[in-house]
Amino acid sequence: MRRISIFGATGSIGQNTIDLIARAPEDYDVVALTGAGNIEQLAKDAKRLRAEVAVTAHDHLLDDLRDALAGSGVVAQAGTDAITEAAARPADWIMSAIVGAAGLAPGVAALKQGTTLALANKESLVCAGSLMLETAKAHGARLLPVDSEHSAVFQALVGEEMTAVERVIITASGGAFRDWPIEDLANATLDQASSHPNWDMGQRITIDSASMFNKAMELIETREFFGVQPRQIEVLVHPESMIHAMVGFNDGALMAHVGPPDMRHAIGYALHWPARQALPVARLDLAAIGQLSFRAPCETRWPALRLAREVMETGGLAGAVFNAAKETALDEFIAGHIGFNEMAMIVEEVLAIITSTPGHIDATMTLDNVAKVDHLARQEAQRVIHNRAG
């Protein structure tokens, strides 16, 4: 029986992971489940899976969680420190699906116990890729990709040498606004940005898909995960979301991963790796689909892609600045304080300010320094937003 933990259990990735393990509960011993404000779901899953501990990120919800778990034998805890402590509990396999930079510290704690970390928290590699990889190497841990694109690349590389790789192509659906006239984007509403044409995801990642910030993060993640150069990474808009990524080799061949837009495939591949096991996902009927389409992304429509390439060229802690500014701008868009197009403008301005100031992005990559730069970037983003409003 494998001991597993799920961080971000109440989100879409966490729920899909639970769906898979609940189909074979005799195979798993659940150590920890963590969530945020959805106490009802967290408690329900913790009791159903007989977890050892359930943790909410919000201290003020501890009593609610305790009440929901009363009589179950599941220990209730709360707070960010409790989540990091839960990540240090011995487990054979840990899903990292916490949204945002908050997933970094638990991810590092999990790697330090030498476990297998299934990584859906792209912010960890964007903010501190070298720290994550060096920690995994030092403690004999393994990182497995769960983003559909990076899982696809990982699978396409099985049995291949990285020296033979010429390029990596990650695909993007284009999100809610892929066919909108560019001049209409400035007036895009929250509801419009929160509706994805292909994937069933949480609100924040759905908006990030519409702005292509999600794909921008994945550009940086691709470089960190696979050690390829920025010039080797391409983005291709593929509205059908059937081909998740392609790897091009030095003999001209392209290896493509084709599958339905269902995150249970990438999750299941990481869960059962290195074996393949049957998964409850749709089987594609290519004759019925008929054709697949592709087009180059327009960086005028999606400036986040250009910013990601600038971040990769800058290096250091620029990724942490990029992510913190993006998260802050997204918060403000959701709150109705800024427009859709302003998110990229704010991120670009914050990057320019902080990367031009010595001592910030060139600091040694440690958890403390990442946290300091993250805090600085969020403060700067708020200042920029205030100035734009004033």
BALOBA-1460 file (C-alpha; in Angstrom, 3 decimals):
// residues 390
<rec num="1" residu="m" x="0.000" y="0.000" z="0.000"/>
<rec num="2" residu="r" x="1.401" y="3.379" z="-1.030"/>
<rec num="3" residu="r" x="1.322" y="6.342" z="1.321"/>
<rec num="4" residu="i" x="0.181" y="9.470" z="-0.511"/>
<rec num="5" residu="s" x="-0.649" y="13.100" z="0.271"/>
<rec num="6" residu="i" x="-2.554" y="15.654" z="-1.785"/>
<rec num="7" residu="f" x="-1.793" y="19.349" z="-1.382"/>
<rec num="8" residu="g" x="-4.512" y="21.527" z="-2.882"/>
<rec num="9" residu="a" x="-7.025" y="18.702" z="-2.521"/>
<rec num="10" residu="t" x="-10.126" y="20.860" z="-3.004"/>
<rec num="11" residu="g" x="-9.025" y="22.375" z="-6.332"/>
<rec num="12" residu="s" x="-9.600" y="20.871" z="-9.767"/>
<rec num="13" residu="i" x="-6.282" y="18.950" z="-9.846"/>
<rec num="14" residu="g" x="-6.779" y="17.722" z="-6.297"/>
<rec num="15" residu="q" x="-10.320" y="16.581" z="-7.001"/>
<rec num="16" residu="n" x="-9.237" y="14.737" z="-10.137"/>
<rec num="17" residu="t" x="-6.478" y="13.051" z="-8.126"/>
<rec num="18" residu="i" x="-8.985" y="12.006" z="-5.482"/>
<rec num="19" residu="d" x="-11.260" y="10.663" z="-8.212"/>
<rec num="20" residu="l" x="-8.483" y="8.328" z="-9.340"/>
<rec num="21" residu="i" x="-7.378" y="7.076" z="-5.927"/>
<rec num="22" residu="a" x="-10.974" y="6.636" z="-4.732"/>
<rec num="23" residu="r" x="-11.429" y="4.068" z="-7.510"/>
<rec num="24" residu="a" x="-8.845" y="1.814" z="-5.833"/>
<rec num="25" residu="p" x="-8.807" y="2.821" z="-2.138"/>
<rec num="26" residu="e" x="-7.224" y="-0.476" z="-1.132"/>
<rec num="27" residu="d" x="-4.033" y="0.595" z="-2.925"/>
<rec num="28" residu="y" x="-3.478" y="3.814" z="-0.986"/>
<rec num="29" residu="d" x="-2.945" y="4.999" z="2.564"/>
<rec num="30" residu="v" x="-3.771" y="8.722" z="2.602"/>
<rec num="31" residu="v" x="-1.500" y="10.737" z="4.858"/>
<rec num="32" residu="a" x="-2.521" y="14.370" z="4.387"/>
<rec num="33" residu="l" x="-5.059" y="16.430" z="2.490"/>
<rec num="34" residu="t" x="-4.819" y="20.217" z="2.407"/>
<rec num="35" residu="g" x="-7.114" y="22.929" z="1.149"/>
<rec num="36" residu="a" x="-8.107" y="26.529" z="1.688"/>
<rec num="37" residu="g" x="-11.637" y="27.812" z="2.249"/>
<rec num="38" residu="n" x="-13.742" y="24.875" z="1.077"/>
<rec num="39" residu="i" x="-13.929" y="23.214" z="4.484"/>
<rec num="40" residu="e" x="-16.950" y="21.083" z="3.618"/>
<rec num="41" residu="q" x="-15.169" y="19.423" z="0.675"/>
<rec num="42" residu="l" x="-11.881" y="19.044" z="2.541"/>
<rec num="43" residu="a" x="-13.562" y="17.345" z="5.493"/>
<rec num="44" residu="k" x="-15.718" y="15.143" z="3.257"/>
<rec num="45" residu="d" x="-12.699" y="13.842" z="1.334"/>
<rec num="46" residu="a" x="-10.551" y="13.441" z="4.449"/>
<rec num="47" residu="k" x="-13.216" y="11.279" z="6.080"/>
<rec num="48" residu="r" x="-13.921" y="9.279" z="2.916"/>
<rec num="49" residu="l" x="-10.233" y="8.548" z="2.329"/>
<rec num="50" residu="r" x="-9.458" y="8.132" z="6.051"/>
<rec num="51" residu="a" x="-6.620" y="10.635" z="5.947"/>
<rec num="52" residu="e" x="-4.339" y="10.998" z="8.927"/>
<rec num="53" residu="v" x="-4.521" y="14.795" z="8.852"/>
<rec num="54" residu="a" x="-6.490" y="17.511" z="7.071"/>
<rec num="55" residu="v" x="-5.104" y="21.040" z="6.924"/>
<rec num="56" residu="t" x="-6.708" y="24.307" z="5.881"/>
<rec num="57" residu="a" x="-4.450" y="27.202" z="4.931"/>
<rec num="58" residu="h" x="-6.679" y="29.603" z="6.871"/>
<rec num="59" residu="d" x="-6.067" y="29.756" z="10.635"/>
<rec num="60" residu="h" x="-9.487" y="31.245" z="11.328"/>
<rec num="61" residu="l" x="-11.195" y="28.176" z="9.835"/>
<rec num="62" residu="l" x="-9.576" y="25.664" z="12.206"/>
<rec num="63" residu="d" x="-12.637" y="25.377" z="14.450"/>
<rec num="64" residu="d" x="-14.867" y="24.844" z="11.414"/>
<rec num="65" residu="l" x="-12.583" y="22.064" z="10.198"/>
<rec num="66" residu="r" x="-12.471" y="20.446" z="13.632"/>
<rec num="67" residu="d" x="-16.266" y="20.483" z="13.823"/>
<rec num="68" residu="a" x="-16.575" y="18.982" z="10.335"/>
<rec num="69" residu="l" x="-14.139" y="16.186" z="11.251"/>
<rec num="70" residu="a" x="-15.517" y="15.481" z="14.721"/>
<rec num="71" residu="g" x="-15.562" y="11.767" z="15.509"/>
<rec num="72" residu="s" x="-13.721" y="10.781" z="12.324"/>
<rec num="73" residu="g" x="-10.261" y="10.312" z="13.817"/>
<rec num="74" residu="v" x="-8.789" y="12.716" z="11.253"/>
<rec num="75" residu="v" x="-6.543" y="15.356" z="12.856"/>
<rec num="76" residu="a" x="-7.456" y="18.946" z="11.942"/>
<rec num="77" residu="q" x="-4.759" y="21.603" z="11.544"/>
<rec num="78" residu="a" x="-4.547" y="25.090" z="10.081"/>
<rec num="79" residu="g" x="-2.049" y="27.618" z="8.765"/>
<rec num="80" residu="t" x="0.777" y="27.717" z="6.266"/>
<rec num="81" residu="d" x="3.275" y="26.263" z="8.739"/>
<rec num="82" residu="a" x="0.941" y="23.315" z="9.316"/>
<rec num="83" residu="i" x="0.792" y="22.685" z="5.557"/>
<rec num="84" residu="t" x="4.585" y="22.671" z="5.331"/>
<rec num="85" residu="e" x="4.778" y="20.344" z="8.325"/>
<rec num="86" residu="a" x="2.262" y="18.023" z="6.638"/>
<rec num="87" residu="a" x="4.505" y="17.945" z="3.564"/>
<rec num="88" residu="a" x="7.296" y="16.563" z="5.740"/>
<rec num="89" residu="r" x="5.152" y="13.617" z="6.871"/>
<rec num="90" residu="p" x="6.554" y="10.435" z="5.304"/>
<rec num="91" residu="a" x="4.777" y="9.581" z="2.052"/>
<rec num="92" residu="d" x="5.701" y="7.675" z="-1.077"/>
<rec num="93" residu="w" x="3.948" y="10.060" z="-3.478"/>
<rec num="94" residu="i" x="2.801" y="13.642" z="-2.992"/>
<rec num="95" residu="m" x="0.619" y="15.720" z="-5.292"/>
<rec num="96" residu="s" x="1.591" y="19.411" z="-5.243"/>
<rec num="97" residu="a" x="-1.488" y="21.228" z="-6.524"/>
<rec num="98" residu="i" x="-1.598" y="24.302" z="-4.280"/>
<rec num="99" residu="v" x="-2.245" y="27.369" z="-6.431"/>
<rec num="100" residu="g" x="0.410" y="30.073" z="-6.523"/>
<rec num="101" residu="a" x="3.711" y="30.742" z="-4.783"/>
<rec num="102" residu="a" x="2.218" y="29.270" z="-1.599"/>
<rec num="103" residu="g" x="3.036" y="25.840" z="-3.021"/>
<rec num="104" residu="l" x="6.807" y="26.404" z="-2.979"/>
<rec num="105" residu="a" x="7.658" y="25.813" z="0.696"/>
<rec num="106" residu="p" x="5.559" y="22.615" z="1.010"/>
<rec num="107" residu="g" x="7.114" y="21.354" z="-2.223"/>
<rec num="108" residu="v" x="10.632" y="21.850" z="-0.895"/>
<rec num="109" residu="a" x="9.665" y="20.177" z="2.394"/>
<rec num="110" residu="a" x="8.307" y="17.179" z="0.485"/>
<rec num="111" residu="l" x="11.462" y="16.849" z="-1.613"/>
<rec num="112" residu="k" x="13.624" y="16.886" z="1.495"/>
<rec num="113" residu="q" x="12.112" y="13.571" z="2.580"/>
<rec num="114" residu="g" x="13.266" y="12.017" z="-0.699"/>
<rec num="115" residu="t" x="9.808" y="11.227" z="-2.009"/>
<rec num="116" residu="t" x="8.189" y="11.436" z="-5.449"/>
<rec num="117" residu="l" x="6.608" y="14.856" z="-5.955"/>
<rec num="118" residu="a" x="3.966" y="15.111" z="-8.678"/>
<rec num="119" residu="l" x="4.180" y="18.785" z="-9.560"/>
<rec num="120" residu="a" x="1.069" y="20.636" z="-10.704"/>
<rec num="121" residu="n" x="2.195" y="23.819" z="-8.944"/>
<rec num="122" residu="k" x="4.018" y="25.496" z="-11.825"/>
<rec num="123" residu="e" x="4.881" y="28.492" z="-9.655"/>
<rec num="124" residu="s" x="7.452" y="26.394" z="-7.786"/>
<rec num="125" residu="l" x="9.634" y="26.039" z="-10.876"/>
<rec num="126" residu="v" x="8.916" y="29.541" z="-12.147"/>
<rec num="127" residu="c" x="9.947" y="31.138" z="-8.850"/>
<rec num="128" residu="a" x="12.689" y="28.757" z="-7.763"/>
<rec num="129" residu="g" x="13.427" y="26.153" z="-10.407"/>
<rec num="130" residu="s" x="17.067" y="25.593" z="-9.523"/>
<rec num="131" residu="l" x="16.230" y="25.351" z="-5.811"/>
<rec num="132" residu="m" x="13.597" y="22.687" z="-6.471"/>
<rec num="133" residu="l" x="15.850" y="20.665" z="-8.764"/>
<rec num="134" residu="e" x="18.890" y="20.908" z="-6.494"/>
<rec num="135" residu="t" x="16.803" y="19.905" z="-3.451"/>
<rec num="136" residu="a" x="15.433" y="16.889" z="-5.307"/>
<rec num="137" residu="k" x="18.924" y="15.816" z="-6.359"/>
<rec num="138" residu="a" x="20.410" y="16.305" z="-2.896"/>
<rec num="139" residu="h" x="17.743" y="14.166" z="-1.210"/>
<rec num="140" residu="g" x="17.224" y="11.520" z="-3.880"/>
<rec num="141" residu="a" x="13.695" y="12.730" z="-4.610"/>
<rec num="142" residu="r" x="11.945" y="12.652" z="-7.964"/>
<rec num="143" residu="l" x="9.925" y="15.389" z="-9.659"/>
<rec num="144" residu="l" x="7.201" y="14.272" z="-12.060"/>
<rec num="145" residu="p" x="5.322" y="16.812" z="-14.210"/>
<rec num="146" residu="v" x="1.540" y="17.018" z="-13.973"/>
<rec num="147" residu="d" x="0.763" y="19.996" z="-16.198"/>
<rec num="148" residu="s" x="-0.674" y="18.359" z="-19.320"/>
<rec num="149" residu="e" x="1.955" y="19.983" z="-21.538"/>
<rec num="150" residu="h" x="4.942" y="18.943" z="-19.456"/>
<rec num="151" residu="s" x="3.570" y="15.465" z="-18.878"/>
<rec num="152" residu="a" x="3.259" y="15.206" z="-22.670"/>
<rec num="153" residu="v" x="6.880" y="16.298" z="-23.174"/>
<rec num="154" residu="f" x="8.015" y="13.901" z="-20.445"/>
<rec num="155" residu="q" x="6.241" y="11.021" z="-22.172"/>
<rec num="156" residu="a" x="7.565" y="11.961" z="-25.614"/>
<rec num="157" residu="l" x="11.105" y="11.850" z="-24.225"/>
<rec num="158" residu="v" x="10.890" y="8.290" z="-22.890"/>
<rec num="159" residu="g" x="13.872" y="6.401" z="-24.320"/>
<rec num="160" residu="e" x="15.308" y="9.520" z="-25.974"/>
<rec num="161" residu="e" x="18.510" y="11.468" z="-25.368"/>
<rec num="162" residu="m" x="18.191" y="15.185" z="-24.640"/>
<rec num="163" residu="t" x="21.152" y="15.821" z="-26.938"/>
<rec num="164" residu="a" x="18.917" y="14.803" z="-29.854"/>
<rec num="165" residu="v" x="16.200" y="17.345" z="-28.986"/>
<rec num="166" residu="e" x="16.032" y="20.410" z="-31.234"/>
<rec num="167" residu="r" x="12.824" y="21.972" z="-29.961"/>
<rec num="168" residu="v" x="9.908" y="21.553" z="-27.597"/>
<rec num="169" residu="i" x="6.476" y="22.762" z="-28.667"/>
<rec num="170" residu="i" x="3.812" y="23.318" z="-26.034"/>
<rec num="171" residu="t" x="0.282" y="23.965" z="-27.200"/>
<rec num="172" residu="a" x="-2.264" y="26.478" z="-25.983"/>
<rec num="173" residu="s" x="-6.016" y="26.480" z="-26.494"/>
<rec num="174" residu="g" x="-5.985" y="30.274" z="-26.694"/>
<rec num="175" residu="g" x="-8.523" y="30.524" z="-23.909"/>
<rec num="176" residu="a" x="-11.753" y="32.444" z="-23.896"/>
<rec num="177" residu="f" x="-10.563" y="35.302" z="-26.108"/>
<rec num="178" residu="r" x="-8.564" y="33.534" z="-28.805"/>
<rec num="179" residu="d" x="-10.945" y="34.703" z="-31.563"/>
<rec num="180" residu="w" x="-11.893" y="38.095" z="-30.154"/>
<rec num="181" residu="p" x="-10.901" y="41.266" z="-31.981"/>
<rec num="182" residu="i" x="-7.867" y="42.634" z="-30.132"/>
<rec num="183" residu="e" x="-9.547" y="46.005" z="-29.647"/>
<rec num="184" residu="d" x="-12.320" y="44.326" z="-27.602"/>
<rec num="185" residu="l" x="-9.987" y="42.806" z="-24.993"/>
<rec num="186" residu="a" x="-9.756" y="46.000" z="-22.948"/>
<rec num="187" residu="n" x="-13.465" y="45.639" z="-22.127"/>
<rec num="188" residu="a" x="-13.439" y="41.910" z="-21.345"/>
<rec num="189" residu="t" x="-15.366" y="41.127" z="-18.172"/>
<rec num="190" residu="l" x="-14.509" y="38.781" z="-15.329"/>
<rec num="191" residu="d" x="-17.304" y="36.387" z="-16.272"/>
<rec num="192" residu="q" x="-16.124" y="36.258" z="-19.875"/>
<rec num="193" residu="a" x="-12.522" y="35.588" z="-18.833"/>
<rec num="194" residu="s" x="-13.648" y="32.882" z="-16.394"/>
<rec num="195" residu="s" x="-15.162" y="30.621" z="-19.060"/>
<rec num="196" residu="h" x="-12.822" y="28.180" z="-20.821"/>
<rec num="197" residu="p" x="-13.854" y="26.647" z="-24.168"/>
<rec num="198" residu="n" x="-12.172" y="23.248" z="-23.561"/>
<rec num="199" residu="w" x="-10.989" y="22.653" z="-19.999"/>
<rec num="200" residu="d" x="-12.860" y="22.506" z="-16.697"/>
<rec num="201" residu="m" x="-10.511" y="24.372" z="-14.354"/>
<rec num="202" residu="g" x="-10.560" y="26.788" z="-11.443"/>
<rec num="203" residu="q" x="-11.276" y="30.479" z="-12.005"/>
<rec num="204" residu="r" x="-7.723" y="31.758" z="-11.613"/>
<rec num="205" residu="i" x="-6.118" y="29.351" z="-14.068"/>
<rec num="206" residu="t" x="-8.997" y="29.893" z="-16.504"/>
<rec num="207" residu="i" x="-8.341" y="33.645" z="-16.495"/>
<rec num="208" residu="d" x="-4.618" y="32.957" z="-16.832"/>
<rec num="209" residu="s" x="-5.455" y="30.885" z="-19.891"/>
<rec num="210" residu="a" x="-7.392" y="33.782" z="-21.439"/>
<rec num="211" residu="s" x="-4.467" y="36.158" z="-20.837"/>
<rec num="212" residu="m" x="-1.935" y="33.421" z="-21.762"/>
<rec num="213" residu="f" x="-0.126" y="34.032" z="-18.477"/>
<rec num="214" residu="n" x="-0.654" y="30.338" z="-17.814"/>
<rec num="215" residu="k" x="1.271" y="29.484" z="-20.987"/>
<rec num="216" residu="a" x="3.907" y="32.075" z="-20.166"/>
<rec num="217" residu="m" x="4.486" y="30.323" z="-16.857"/>
<rec num="218" residu="e" x="4.696" y="27.015" z="-18.699"/>
<rec num="219" residu="l" x="7.389" y="28.396" z="-21.019"/>
<rec num="220" residu="i" x="9.565" y="29.066" z="-17.979"/>
<rec num="221" residu="e" x="8.590" y="25.726" z="-16.424"/>
<rec num="222" residu="t" x="9.617" y="23.901" z="-19.620"/>
<rec num="223" residu="r" x="13.078" y="25.407" z="-19.462"/>
<rec num="224" residu="e" x="13.502" y="24.425" z="-15.823"/>
<rec num="225" residu="f" x="12.042" y="20.921" z="-16.087"/>
<rec num="226" residu="f" x="13.880" y="19.802" z="-19.203"/>
<rec num="227" residu="g" x="16.980" y="22.005" z="-19.288"/>
<rec num="228" residu="v" x="16.355" y="23.298" z="-22.810"/>
<rec num="229" residu="q" x="17.281" y="26.793" z="-23.950"/>
<rec num="230" residu="p" x="14.581" y="29.471" z="-24.323"/>
<rec num="231" residu="r" x="15.113" y="29.582" z="-28.107"/>
<rec num="232" residu="q" x="14.237" y="25.865" z="-28.267"/>
<rec num="233" residu="i" x="10.778" y="26.328" z="-26.726"/>
<rec num="234" residu="e" x="7.839" y="27.216" z="-28.940"/>
<rec num="235" residu="v" x="4.162" y="27.896" z="-28.294"/>
<rec num="236" residu="l" x="1.519" y="26.867" z="-30.792"/>
<rec num="237" residu="v" x="-2.169" y="27.782" z="-30.536"/>
<rec num="238" residu="h" x="-4.179" y="24.591" z="-30.962"/>
<rec num="239" residu="p" x="-7.884" y="25.299" z="-30.328"/>
<rec num="240" residu="e" x="-8.944" y="21.641" z="-30.076"/>
<rec num="241" residu="s" x="-6.599" y="20.882" z="-27.134"/>
<rec num="242" residu="m" x="-5.975" y="17.341" z="-28.376"/>
<rec num="243" residu="i" x="-2.216" y="17.590" z="-28.925"/>
<rec num="244" residu="h" x="-0.697" y="18.711" z="-25.634"/>
<rec num="245" residu="a" x="2.935" y="19.014" z="-26.680"/>
<rec num="246" residu="m" x="5.421" y="17.919" z="-29.315"/>
<rec num="247" residu="v" x="9.141" y="17.261" z="-29.200"/>
<rec num="248" residu="g" x="11.243" y="17.860" z="-32.317"/>
<rec num="249" residu="f" x="14.441" y="15.866" z="-32.817"/>
<rec num="250" residu="n" x="17.605" y="16.401" z="-34.822"/>
<rec num="251" residu="d" x="16.436" y="14.006" z="-37.552"/>
<rec num="252" residu="g" x="13.395" y="16.180" z="-38.268"/>
<rec num="253" residu="a" x="10.912" y="13.929" z="-36.472"/>
<rec num="254" residu="l" x="8.152" y="15.330" z="-34.265"/>
<rec num="255" residu="m" x="6.825" y="13.175" z="-31.430"/>
<rec num="256" residu="a" x="3.352" y="14.363" z="-30.430"/>
<rec num="257" residu="h" x="1.300" y="13.430" z="-27.391"/>
<rec num="258" residu="v" x="-2.380" y="13.219" z="-28.347"/>
<rec num="259" residu="g" x="-5.197" y="12.810" z="-25.837"/>
<rec num="260" residu="p" x="-8.501" y="14.250" z="-24.625"/>
<rec num="261" residu="p" x="-8.538" y="17.463" z="-22.569"/>
<rec num="262" residu="d" x="-8.809" y="15.565" z="-19.278"/>
<rec num="263" residu="m" x="-6.290" y="16.210" z="-16.500"/>
<rec num="264" residu="r" x="-6.760" y="12.690" z="-15.164"/>
<rec num="265" residu="h" x="-4.425" y="11.450" z="-17.885"/>
<rec num="266" residu="a" x="-1.426" y="13.505" z="-16.729"/>
<rec num="267" residu="i" x="-2.295" y="12.888" z="-13.068"/>
<rec num="268" residu="g" x="-2.704" y="9.150" z="-13.655"/>
<rec num="269" residu="y" x="0.552" y="8.924" z="-15.566"/>
<rec num="270" residu="a" x="2.400" y="10.512" z="-12.630"/>
<rec num="271" residu="l" x="0.489" y="8.409" z="-10.102"/>
<rec num="272" residu="h" x="1.351" y="5.087" z="-11.748"/>
<rec num="273" residu="w" x="4.734" y="5.980" z="-13.274"/>
<rec num="274" residu="p" x="6.816" y="4.222" z="-14.539"/>
<rec num="275" residu="a" x="3.964" y="1.874" z="-15.463"/>
<rec num="276" residu="r" x="0.904" y="2.734" z="-17.496"/>
<rec num="277" residu="q" x="-2.457" y="1.719" z="-16.098"/>
<rec num="278" residu="a" x="-6.003" y="1.990" z="-17.436"/>
<rec num="279" residu="l" x="-7.593" y="5.387" z="-16.826"/>
<rec num="280" residu="p" x="-11.243" y="6.500" z="-17.022"/>
<rec num="281" residu="v" x="-10.675" y="9.027" z="-19.811"/>
<rec num="282" residu="a" x="-12.308" y="9.273" z="-23.233"/>
<rec num="283" residu="r" x="-10.741" y="7.453" z="-26.167"/>
<rec num="284" residu="l" x="-10.348" y="9.763" z="-29.153"/>
<rec num="285" residu="d" x="-12.094" y="8.993" z="-32.421"/>
<rec num="286" residu="l" x="-9.814" y="10.794" z="-34.862"/>
<rec num="287" residu="a" x="-12.061" y="10.042" z="-37.835"/>
<rec num="288" residu="a" x="-14.956" y="11.723" z="-36.043"/>
<rec num="289" residu="i" x="-12.748" y="14.679" z="-35.063"/>
<rec num="290" residu="g" x="-11.733" y="15.004" z="-38.693"/>
<rec num="291" residu="q" x="-9.051" y="17.646" z="-38.434"/>
<rec num="292" residu="l" x="-6.846" y="19.529" z="-35.997"/>
<rec num="293" residu="s" x="-5.811" y="23.151" z="-36.423"/>
<rec num="294" residu="f" x="-2.792" y="25.202" z="-35.394"/>
<rec num="295" residu="r" x="-1.670" y="28.801" z="-35.557"/>
<rec num="296" residu="a" x="1.155" y="30.930" z="-34.254"/>
<rec num="297" residu="p" x="0.378" y="33.012" z="-31.154"/>
<rec num="298" residu="c" x="0.110" y="36.773" z="-31.527"/>
<rec num="299" residu="e" x="2.231" y="38.503" z="-28.873"/>
<rec num="300" residu="t" x="0.240" y="41.705" z="-29.347"/>
<rec num="301" residu="r" x="-2.815" y="39.798" z="-28.172"/>
<rec num="302" residu="w" x="-0.836" y="37.874" z="-25.538"/>
<rec num="303" residu="p" x="2.101" y="40.012" z="-24.293"/>
<rec num="304" residu="a" x="2.611" y="37.570" z="-21.400"/>
<rec num="305" residu="l" x="4.529" y="35.295" z="-23.786"/>
<rec num="306" residu="r" x="7.045" y="38.029" z="-24.581"/>
<rec num="307" residu="l" x="7.436" y="38.822" z="-20.893"/>
<rec num="308" residu="a" x="8.141" y="35.173" z="-20.110"/>
<rec num="309" residu="r" x="10.963" y="35.104" z="-22.652"/>
<rec num="310" residu="e" x="12.435" y="38.246" z="-21.112"/>
<rec num="311" residu="v" x="12.265" y="36.585" z="-17.685"/>
<rec num="312" residu="m" x="14.107" y="33.515" z="-18.981"/>
<rec num="313" residu="e" x="16.833" y="35.680" z="-20.499"/>
<rec num="314" residu="t" x="17.184" y="37.686" z="-17.269"/>
<rec num="315" residu="g" x="17.379" y="34.622" z="-15.025"/>
<rec num="316" residu="g" x="17.987" y="34.704" z="-11.287"/>
<rec num="317" residu="l" x="14.918" y="35.573" z="-9.252"/>
<rec num="318" residu="a" x="13.149" y="37.284" z="-12.158"/>
<rec num="319" residu="g" x="10.661" y="34.410" z="-12.250"/>
<rec num="320" residu="a" x="9.631" y="35.114" z="-8.662"/>
<rec num="321" residu="v" x="9.046" y="38.779" z="-9.559"/>
<rec num="322" residu="f" x="7.039" y="37.782" z="-12.620"/>
<rec num="323" residu="n" x="4.820" y="35.394" z="-10.685"/>
<rec num="324" residu="a" x="4.200" y="37.737" z="-7.730"/>
<rec num="325" residu="a" x="3.302" y="40.635" z="-10.001"/>
<rec num="326" residu="k" x="1.043" y="38.360" z="-12.042"/>
<rec num="327" residu="e" x="-0.746" y="36.998" z="-8.972"/>
<rec num="328" residu="t" x="-1.302" y="40.517" z="-7.640"/>
<rec num="329" residu="a" x="-2.591" y="41.816" z="-10.970"/>
<rec num="330" residu="l" x="-4.914" y="38.816" z="-11.249"/>
<rec num="331" residu="d" x="-6.286" y="39.486" z="-7.750"/>
<rec num="332" residu="e" x="-7.026" y="43.058" z="-8.749"/>
<rec num="333" residu="f" x="-8.729" y="42.038" z="-11.989"/>
<rec num="334" residu="i" x="-10.925" y="39.554" z="-10.118"/>
<rec num="335" residu="a" x="-11.762" y="42.307" z="-7.614"/>
<rec num="336" residu="g" x="-12.805" y="44.591" z="-10.476"/>
<rec num="337" residu="h" x="-10.101" y="47.197" z="-9.821"/>
<rec num="338" residu="i" x="-8.263" y="46.898" z="-13.141"/>
<rec num="339" residu="g" x="-9.074" y="45.884" z="-16.704"/>
<rec num="340" residu="f" x="-8.076" y="42.687" z="-18.481"/>
<rec num="341" residu="n" x="-5.276" y="44.248" z="-20.545"/>
<rec num="342" residu="e" x="-3.859" y="46.063" z="-17.528"/>
<rec num="343" residu="m" x="-2.633" y="42.815" z="-15.982"/>
<rec num="344" residu="a" x="0.206" y="42.456" z="-18.494"/>
<rec num="345" residu="m" x="1.012" y="46.177" z="-18.322"/>
<rec num="346" residu="i" x="1.402" y="45.986" z="-14.541"/>
<rec num="347" residu="v" x="3.595" y="42.883" z="-14.693"/>
<rec num="348" residu="e" x="5.834" y="44.487" z="-17.308"/>
<rec num="349" residu="e" x="6.242" y="47.655" z="-15.260"/>
<rec num="350" residu="v" x="7.033" y="45.764" z="-12.045"/>
<rec num="351" residu="l" x="9.593" y="43.603" z="-13.850"/>
<rec num="352" residu="a" x="11.297" y="46.680" z="-15.295"/>
<rec num="353" residu="i" x="11.516" y="48.388" z="-11.909"/>
<rec num="354" residu="i" x="12.798" y="45.447" z="-9.855"/>
<rec num="355" residu="t" x="15.147" y="43.906" z="-12.420"/>
<rec num="356" residu="s" x="16.860" y="47.257" z="-12.890"/>
<rec num="357" residu="t" x="17.605" y="47.546" z="-9.167"/>
<rec num="358" residu="p" x="20.814" y="45.702" z="-8.119"/>
<rec num="359" residu="g" x="20.608" y="43.168" z="-5.310"/>
<rec num="360" residu="h" x="17.150" y="41.774" z="-5.922"/>
<rec num="361" residu="i" x="17.009" y="39.277" z="-8.772"/>
<rec num="362" residu="d" x="20.707" y="38.409" z="-8.488"/>
<rec num="363" residu="a" x="20.408" y="37.302" z="-4.838"/>
<rec num="364" residu="t" x="21.175" y="33.676" z="-3.978"/>
<rec num="365" residu="m" x="18.156" y="31.459" z="-4.595"/>
<rec num="366" residu="t" x="16.931" y="30.415" z="-1.167"/>
<rec num="367" residu="l" x="13.402" y="30.180" z="0.212"/>
<rec num="368" residu="d" x="14.001" y="33.337" z="2.241"/>
<rec num="369" residu="n" x="15.252" y="35.332" z="-0.742"/>
<rec num="370" residu="v" x="12.420" y="34.113" z="-2.956"/>
<rec num="371" residu="a" x="9.975" y="35.188" z="-0.240"/>
<rec num="372" residu="k" x="11.622" y="38.616" z="0.042"/>
<rec num="373" residu="v" x="11.490" y="39.237" z="-3.702"/>
<rec num="374" residu="d" x="7.927" y="37.941" z="-3.834"/>
<rec num="375" residu="h" x="6.910" y="40.421" z="-1.116"/>
<rec num="376" residu="l" x="8.753" y="43.280" z="-2.805"/>
<rec num="377" residu="a" x="7.120" y="42.554" z="-6.169"/>
<rec num="378" residu="r" x="3.644" y="42.451" z="-4.635"/>
<rec num="379" residu="q" x="4.253" y="45.775" z="-2.919"/>
<rec num="380" residu="e" x="5.550" y="47.299" z="-6.145"/>
<rec num="381" residu="a" x="2.564" y="45.940" z="-8.072"/>
<rec num="382" residu="q" x="0.182" y="47.562" z="-5.596"/>
<rec num="383" residu="r" x="2.041" y="50.850" z="-5.946"/>
<rec num="384" residu="v" x="1.847" y="50.662" z="-9.735"/>
<rec num="385" residu="i" x="-1.872" y="49.861" z="-9.600"/>
<rec num="386" residu="h" x="-2.481" y="52.766" z="-7.204"/>
<rec num="387" residu="n" x="-0.596" y="55.172" z="-9.473"/>
<rec num="388" residu="r" x="-2.520" y="54.007" z="-12.529"/>
<rec num="389" residu="a" x="-5.805" y="54.543" z="-10.711"/>
<rec num="390" residu="g" x="-4.824" y="57.906" z="-9.319"/>
